[in-house]
Amino acid sequence: MECLGCRIANGTESGLNIVYENARITCVLDIDPFNEGHTLILPKRHVLDLDEMDAETAHAVTDAARLLSR
C-alpha cells in the first residue's frame, strides 16, 4: 500500500485542492493549514528522505516552491 503522500500526489485521494501539478510533483493546499495558503509539494515517486530524490524531481520541487511562493 502506498503512503498517504503518494496517494495524494498520484490522485487516488479525493477532495483535494490541487494548485499545481506536473509529471513529477503535485502541489495541494493543506487540509489543516498552519497559515493561509499552506501548500504541500509532493513527489509522485515515493521517497523517504530528501537524499533519495532524483535530481529532476528535486528541481521540480524547488521550481514549484519558487513559483508558489509568489
MMTF fields as JSON, N, C-alpha, C and O atoms, coordinates in Angstrom:
{
  "mmtfVersion": "1.0.0",
  "mmtfProducer": "UNKNOWN",
  "numBonds": 279,
  "numAtoms": 280,
  "numGroups": 70,
  "numChains": 1,
  "numModels": 1,
  "chainsPerModel": [1],
  "groupsPerChain": [70],
  "chainIdList": ["A"],
  "bondAtomList": [4, 2, 8, 6, 12, 10, 16, 14, 20, 18, 24, 22, 28, 26, 32, 30, 36, 34, 40, 38, 44, 42, 48, 46, 52, 50, 56, 54, 60, 58, 64, 62, 68, 66, 72, 70, 76, 74, 80, 78, 84, 82, 88, 86, 92, 90, 96, 94, 100, 98, 104, 102, 108, 106, 112, 110, 116, 114, 120, 118, 124, 122, 128, 126, 132, 130, 136, 134, 140, 138, 144, 142, 148, 146, 152, 150, 156, 154, 160, 158, 164, 162, 168, 166, 172, 170, 176, 174, 180, 178, 184, 182, 188, 186, 192, 190, 196, 194, 200, 198, 204, 202, 208, 206, 212, 210, 216, 214, 220, 218, 224, 222, 228, 226, 232, 230, 236, 234, 240, 238, 244, 242, 248, 246, 252, 250, 256, 254, 260, 258, 264, 262, 268, 266, 272, 270, 276, 274],
  "bondOrderList": [1, 1, 1, 1, 1, 1, 1, 1, 1, 1, 1, 1, 1, 1, 1, 1, 1, 1, 1, 1, 1, 1, 1, 1, 1, 1, 1, 1, 1, 1, 1, 1, 1, 1, 1, 1, 1, 1, 1, 1, 1, 1, 1, 1, 1, 1, 1, 1, 1, 1, 1, 1, 1, 1, 1, 1, 1, 1, 1, 1, 1, 1, 1, 1, 1, 1, 1, 1, 1],
  "groupList": [{"groupName": "MET", "atomNameList": ["N", "CA", "C", "O"], "elementList": ["N", "C", "C", "O"], "formalChargeList": [0, 0, 0, 0], "bondAtomList": [1, 0, 2, 1, 3, 2], "bondOrderList": [1, 1, 2], "singleLetterCode": "M", "chemCompType": "L-PEPTIDE LINKING"}, {"groupName": "GLU", "atomNameList": ["N", "CA", "C", "O"], "elementList": ["N", "C", "C", "O"], "formalChargeList": [0, 0, 0, 0], "bondAtomList": [1, 0, 2, 1, 3, 2], "bondOrderList": [1, 1, 2], "singleLetterCode": "E", "chemCompType": "L-PEPTIDE LINKING"}, {"groupName": "CYS", "atomNameList": ["N", "CA", "C", "O"], "elementList": ["N", "C", "C", "O"], "formalChargeList": [0, 0, 0, 0], "bondAtomList": [1, 0, 2, 1, 3, 2], "bondOrderList": [1, 1, 2], "singleLetterCode": "C", "chemCompType": "L-PEPTIDE LINKING"}, {"groupName": "LEU", "atomNameList": ["N", "CA", "C", "O"], "elementList": ["N", "C", "C", "O"], "formalChargeList": [0, 0, 0, 0], "bondAtomList": [1, 0, 2, 1, 3, 2], "bondOrderList": [1, 1, 2], "singleLetterCode": "L", "chemCompType": "L-PEPTIDE LINKING"}, {"groupName": "GLY", "atomNameList": ["N", "CA", "C", "O"], "elementList": ["N", "C", "C", "O"], "formalChargeList": [0, 0, 0, 0], "bondAtomList": [1, 0, 2, 1, 3, 2], "bondOrderList": [1, 1, 2], "singleLetterCode": "G", "chemCompType": "PEPTIDE LINKING"}, {"groupName": "ARG", "atomNameList": ["N", "CA", "C", "O"], "elementList": ["N", "C", "C", "O"], "formalChargeList": [0, 0, 0, 0], "bondAtomList": [1, 0, 2, 1, 3, 2], "bondOrderList": [1, 1, 2], "singleLetterCode": "R", "chemCompType": "L-PEPTIDE LINKING"}, {"groupName": "ILE", "atomNameList": ["N", "CA", "C", "O"], "elementList": ["N", "C", "C", "O"], "formalChargeList": [0, 0, 0, 0], "bondAtomList": [1, 0, 2, 1, 3, 2], "bondOrderList": [1, 1, 2], "singleLetterCode": "I", "chemCompType": "L-PEPTIDE LINKING"}, {"groupName": "ALA", "atomNameList": ["N", "CA", "C", "O"], "elementList": ["N", "C", "C", "O"], "formalChargeList": [0, 0, 0, 0], "bondAtomList": [1, 0, 2, 1, 3, 2], "bondOrderList": [1, 1, 2], "singleLetterCode": "A", "chemCompType": "L-PEPTIDE LINKING"}, {"groupName": "ASN", "atomNameList": ["N", "CA", "C", "O"], "elementList": ["N", "C", "C", "O"], "formalChargeList": [0, 0, 0, 0], "bondAtomList": [1, 0, 2, 1, 3, 2], "bondOrderList": [1, 1, 2], "singleLetterCode": "N", "chemCompType": "L-PEPTIDE LINKING"}, {"groupName": "THR", "atomNameList": ["N", "CA", "C", "O"], "elementList": ["N", "C", "C", "O"], "formalChargeList": [0, 0, 0, 0], "bondAtomList": [1, 0, 2, 1, 3, 2], "bondOrderList": [1, 1, 2], "singleLetterCode": "T", "chemCompType": "L-PEPTIDE LINKING"}, {"groupName": "SER", "atomNameList": ["N", "CA", "C", "O"], "elementList": ["N", "C", "C", "O"], "formalChargeList": [0, 0, 0, 0], "bondAtomList": [1, 0, 2, 1, 3, 2], "bondOrderList": [1, 1, 2], "singleLetterCode": "S", "chemCompType": "L-PEPTIDE LINKING"}, {"groupName": "VAL", "atomNameList": ["N", "CA", "C", "O"], "elementList": ["N", "C", "C", "O"], "formalChargeList": [0, 0, 0, 0], "bondAtomList": [1, 0, 2, 1, 3, 2], "bondOrderList": [1, 1, 2], "singleLetterCode": "V", "chemCompType": "L-PEPTIDE LINKING"}, {"groupName": "TYR", "atomNameList": ["N", "CA", "C", "O"], "elementList": ["N", "C", "C", "O"], "formalChargeList": [0, 0, 0, 0], "bondAtomList": [1, 0, 2, 1, 3, 2], "bondOrderList": [1, 1, 2], "singleLetterCode": "Y", "chemCompType": "L-PEPTIDE LINKING"}, {"groupName": "ASP", "atomNameList": ["N", "CA", "C", "O"], "elementList": ["N", "C", "C", "O"], "formalChargeList": [0, 0, 0, 0], "bondAtomList": [1, 0, 2, 1, 3, 2], "bondOrderList": [1, 1, 2], "singleLetterCode": "D", "chemCompType": "L-PEPTIDE LINKING"}, {"groupName": "PRO", "atomNameList": ["N", "CA", "C", "O"], "elementList": ["N", "C", "C", "O"], "formalChargeList": [0, 0, 0, 0], "bondAtomList": [1, 0, 2, 1, 3, 2], "bondOrderList": [1, 1, 2], "singleLetterCode": "P", "chemCompType": "L-PEPTIDE LINKING"}, {"groupName": "PHE", "atomNameList": ["N", "CA", "C", "O"], "elementList": ["N", "C", "C", "O"], "formalChargeList": [0, 0, 0, 0], "bondAtomList": [1, 0, 2, 1, 3, 2], "bondOrderList": [1, 1, 2], "singleLetterCode": "F", "chemCompType": "L-PEPTIDE LINKING"}, {"groupName": "HIS", "atomNameList": ["N", "CA", "C", "O"], "elementList": ["N", "C", "C", "O"], "formalChargeList": [0, 0, 0, 0], "bondAtomList": [1, 0, 2, 1, 3, 2], "bondOrderList": [1, 1, 2], "singleLetterCode": "H", "chemCompType": "L-PEPTIDE LINKING"}, {"groupName": "LYS", "atomNameList": ["N", "CA", "C", "O"], "elementList": ["N", "C", "C", "O"], "formalChargeList": [0, 0, 0, 0], "bondAtomList": [1, 0, 2, 1, 3, 2], "bondOrderList": [1, 1, 2], "singleLetterCode": "K", "chemCompType": "L-PEPTIDE LINKING"}],
  "groupTypeList": [0, 1, 2, 3, 4, 2, 5, 6, 7, 8, 4, 9, 1, 10, 4, 3, 8, 6, 11, 12, 1, 8, 7, 5, 6, 9, 2, 11, 3, 13, 6, 13, 14, 15, 8, 1, 4, 16, 9, 3, 6, 3, 14, 17, 5, 16, 11, 3, 13, 3, 13, 1, 0, 13, 7, 1, 9, 7, 16, 7, 11, 9, 13, 7, 7, 5, 3, 3, 10, 5],
  "groupIdList": [1, 2, 3, 4, 5, 6, 7, 8, 9, 10, 11, 12, 13, 14, 15, 16, 17, 18, 19, 20, 21, 22, 23, 24, 25, 26, 27, 28, 29, 30, 31, 32, 33, 34, 35, 36, 37, 38, 39, 40, 41, 42, 43, 44, 45, 46, 47, 48, 49, 50, 51, 52, 53, 54, 55, 56, 57, 58, 59, 60, 61, 62, 63, 64, 65, 66, 67, 68, 69, 70],
  "secStructList": [7, 7, 7, 2, 2, 2, 2, 2, 2, 6, 6, 7, 1, 1, 1, 7, 7, 3, 3, 3, 3, 7, 1, 1, 3, 3, 3, 3, 3, 7, 1, 1, 7, 1, 1, 6, 6, 7, 3, 3, 3, 3, 3, 1, 1, 7, 7, 1, 1, 4, 4, 4, 1, 7, 2, 2, 2, 2, 2, 2, 2, 2, 2, 2, 2, 2, 2, 2, 2, 7],
  "xCoordList": [0.842, 0.0, 0.877, 1.865, 0.509, 1.257, 1.006, -0.015, 1.951, 1.773, 0.776, 0.449, 0.296, -0.686, -0.151, -0.879, 1.106, 1.692, 1.667, 1.361, 1.982, 1.951, 0.53, 0.298, -0.424, -1.817, -2.327, -3.046, -1.958, -2.357, -1.686, -2.351, -0.375, 0.39, -0.066, -0.001, -0.521, -0.91, -2.422, -2.913, -3.155, -4.571, -5.526, -6.654, -5.119, -6.058, -6.844, -7.746, -6.515, -7.302, -8.246, -7.88, -9.449, -10.425, -10.516, -10.015, -11.171, -11.434, -10.22, -10.143, -9.271, -8.05, -8.148, -8.824, -7.469, -7.364, -5.991, -5.043, -5.883, -4.603, -4.382, -5.231, -3.219, -2.907, -1.851, -1.722, -1.102, -0.099, 0.267, 0.306, 0.534, 0.913, 1.736, 1.491, 2.712, 3.426, 3.732, 3.182, 4.589, 4.856, 5.539, 5.454, 6.208, 6.985, 6.391, 6.67, 5.577, 5.059, 3.6, 3.07, 2.958, 1.619, 1.661, 2.217, 1.067, 1.015, -0.443, -1.282, -0.736, -2.108, -2.152, -1.185, -3.295, -3.493, -3.672, -4.389, -3.029, -3.114, -4.537, -5.147, -5.074, -6.436, -6.519, -7.604, -5.392, -5.336, -4.164, -3.142, -4.305, -3.164, -2.651, -3.42, -1.336, -0.684, -0.915, -1.179, -0.813, -1.092, -1.94, -1.989, -2.606, -3.375, -2.445, -1.356, -2.871, -2.073, -1.062, -0.287, -1.054, -0.128, -0.289, -1.358, 0.776, 0.731, 1.736, 2.872, 1.324, 2.208, 2.719, 1.937, 4.023, 4.637, 5.075, 6.012, 4.396, 4.584, 5.126, 4.537, 6.238, 6.721, 5.793, 5.226, 5.64, 4.775, 5.448, 4.771, 6.758, 7.513, 7.881, 8.425, 7.594, 7.832, 9.311, 10.183, 9.571, 10.902, 10.719, 9.81, 11.578, 11.507, 12.289, 11.837, 13.448, 14.311, 14.7, 14.692, 15.037, 15.412, 16.562, 16.579, 17.515, 18.665, 18.313, 19.147, 17.104, 16.643, 16.019, 15.761, 15.776, 15.09, 16.051, 17.169, 15.614, 16.458, 16.531, 15.684, 17.536, 17.806, 16.638, 16.314, 16.009, 14.909, 13.724, 13.104, 13.414, 12.319, 12.683, 11.842, 13.915, 14.366, 14.263, 13.863, 14.618, 14.486, 13.014, 12.668, 12.151, 10.716, 10.147, 9.32, 10.584, 10.141, 10.593, 9.804, 11.847, 12.395, 11.694, 11.332, 11.508, 10.829, 9.401, 8.945, 8.691, 7.32, 7.302, 6.428, 8.245, 8.314, 8.515, 7.879, 9.39, 9.633, 8.369, 7.994, 7.722, 6.524, 5.389, 4.747, 5.156, 4.028, 4.259, 3.294, 5.493, 5.769, 5.425, 5.326, 5.248, 4.878, 3.45, 2.898],
  "yCoordList": [-1.191, 0.0, 1.241, 1.317, 2.206, 3.442, 4.297, 4.157, 5.178, 6.098, 7.185, 7.33, 7.94, 8.991, 10.019, 10.449, 10.418, 11.388, 10.908, 11.683, 9.651, 9.075, 9.013, 9.292, 8.649, 8.59, 9.976, 10.122, 10.987, 12.357, 12.791, 13.294, 12.6, 13.047, 12.379, 12.982, 11.153, 10.402, 10.38, 9.653, 11.183, 11.394, 10.312, 10.264, 9.436, 8.402, 8.826, 8.108, 9.98, 10.552, 11.59, 12.3, 11.676, 12.615, 13.87, 13.918, 14.883, 16.107, 16.995, 17.727, 16.947, 17.729, 19.025, 19.1, 20.035, 21.306, 21.377, 21.893, 20.862, 20.868, 22.265, 22.8, 22.85, 24.195, 24.183, 25.159, 23.1, 22.968, 21.494, 20.771, 21.06, 19.659, 19.571, 20.293, 18.677, 18.324, 16.827, 16.119, 16.345, 14.902, 14.355, 13.155, 15.189, 14.71, 15.034, 14.331, 16.084, 16.539, 16.942, 17.207, 16.983, 17.548, 18.476, 18.129, 19.656, 20.635, 20.826, 21.154, 20.621, 20.725, 21.628, 21.729, 22.283, 23.064, 22.109, 21.114, 22.407, 21.588, 21.64, 22.709, 20.505, 20.482, 21.095, 21.463, 21.207, 21.836, 22.811, 22.553, 23.937, 24.821, 25.519, 25.91, 25.666, 26.438, 27.923, 28.689, 28.323, 29.681, 29.593, 28.551, 30.695, 30.748, 30.451, 31.018, 29.578, 29.231, 28.125, 27.802, 27.537, 26.445, 25.342, 24.746, 25.082, 24.159, 23.034, 23.271, 21.813, 20.653, 20.398, 20.374, 20.208, 19.862, 18.41, 18.093, 17.536, 16.1, 15.455, 15.612, 14.733, 13.995, 12.826, 12.225, 12.506, 11.396, 10.049, 9.023, 10.04, 8.811, 8.813, 9.797, 7.734, 7.651, 7.84, 7.185, 8.74, 8.901, 9.098, 9.803, 8.479, 8.611, 9.828, 10.561, 10.04, 11.157, 11.949, 11.429, 13.199, 14.081, 13.528, 13.703, 12.871, 12.362, 11.179, 10.76, 10.634, 9.569, 10.129, 9.38, 11.438, 12.055, 12.26, 12.742, 11.893, 12.113, 13.612, 14.386, 14.001, 15.418, 16.108, 17.25, 15.437, 16.047, 16.359, 17.416, 15.441, 15.68, 16.783, 17.621, 16.796, 17.854, 19.22, 20.198, 19.287, 20.547, 20.935, 22.111, 19.954, 20.224, 20.76, 21.673, 20.201, 20.676, 22.114, 22.961, 22.386, 23.73, 24.741, 25.832, 24.375, 25.274, 25.558, 26.699, 24.534, 24.722, 25.614, 26.472, 25.426, 26.269, 27.728, 28.613, 27.978, 29.351, 29.93, 31.068, 29.155, 29.602, 29.891, 30.939, 28.957, 29.091, 30.111, 30.595, 30.453, 31.431, 32.855, 33.762, 33.036, 34.366, 34.588, 35.637],
  "zCoordList": [0.0, 0.0, 0.0, 0.731, -0.822, -0.893, 0.349, 1.022, 0.633, 1.76, 1.367, 0.189, 2.334, 2.087, 1.098, 0.203, 1.245, 0.329, -1.105, -2.011, -1.325, -2.674, -3.214, -4.39, -2.361, -2.798, -3.186, -4.174, -2.411, -2.736, -4.037, -4.943, -4.13, -5.301, -6.583, -7.654, -6.489, -7.68, -7.914, -8.778, -7.138, -7.405, -6.966, -7.457, -6.055, -5.602, -4.363, -3.93, -3.789, -2.692, -3.289, -4.226, -2.753, -3.3, -2.439, -1.315, -3.001, -2.256, -2.066, -1.08, -2.99, -2.859, -3.641, -4.667, -3.144, -3.836, -4.493, -3.901, -5.708, -6.421, -6.993, -7.705, -6.668, -7.155, -8.257, -8.997, -8.374, -9.429, -9.542, -8.546, -10.775, -10.981, -12.256, -13.222, -12.245, -13.463, -13.406, -12.563, -14.28, -14.359, -13.113, -12.854, -12.34, -11.188, -9.825, -8.854, -9.732, -8.432, -8.521, -9.6, -7.348, -7.206, -5.995, -4.953, -6.145, -5.058, -4.665, -5.503, -3.394, -2.898, -1.674, -0.92, -1.494, -0.273, 0.894, 0.785, 1.996, 3.205, 3.759, 3.78, 4.208, 4.743, 6.142, 6.592, 6.826, 8.144, 8.142, 8.779, 7.427, 7.191, 8.44, 9.318, 8.498, 9.553, 9.293, 10.22, 8.031, 7.572, 6.308, 5.654, 5.971, 4.734, 3.553, 3.459, 2.669, 1.508, 1.738, 0.838, 2.93, 3.247, 2.203, 2.074, 1.468, 0.341, 0.521, 0.931, 0.216, 0.253, -1.161, -2.112, -1.3, -2.58, -2.46, -1.726, -3.182, -3.021, -4.296, -5.366, -4.193, -5.368, -5.671, -4.758, -6.943, -7.342, -7.134, -7.065, -7.036, -6.767, -5.289, -4.788, -4.594, -3.156, -2.814, -3.385, -1.88, -1.289, 0.208, 0.646, 0.974, 2.423, 2.891, 3.771, 2.312, 2.678, 1.437, 0.321, 1.648, 0.548, -0.285, -1.503, 0.347, -0.4, -1.308, -2.111, -1.199, -2.092, -3.369, -4.311, -3.407, -4.525, -5.696, -5.51, -6.902, -8.073, -8.372, -7.926, -9.117, -9.371, -10.078, -9.753, -11.028, -11.769, -10.858, -10.978, -9.951, -9.012, -8.028, -7.704, -7.55, -6.645, -7.317, -6.685, -8.584, -9.328, -9.472, -9.36, -9.72, -9.846, -8.532, -8.541, -7.405, -6.092, -5.874, -5.453, -6.156, -5.973, -6.881, -6.441, -8.137, -9.073, -8.622, -8.701, -8.151, -7.664, -6.431, -6.304, -5.53, -4.332, -4.706, -4.133, -5.657, -6.117, -6.76, -6.479, -7.612, -8.303, -7.31, -7.377, -6.398, -5.474, -4.381, -3.79, -4.093, -3.044, -3.482, -2.657, -4.779, -5.297, -4.974, -5.304]
}
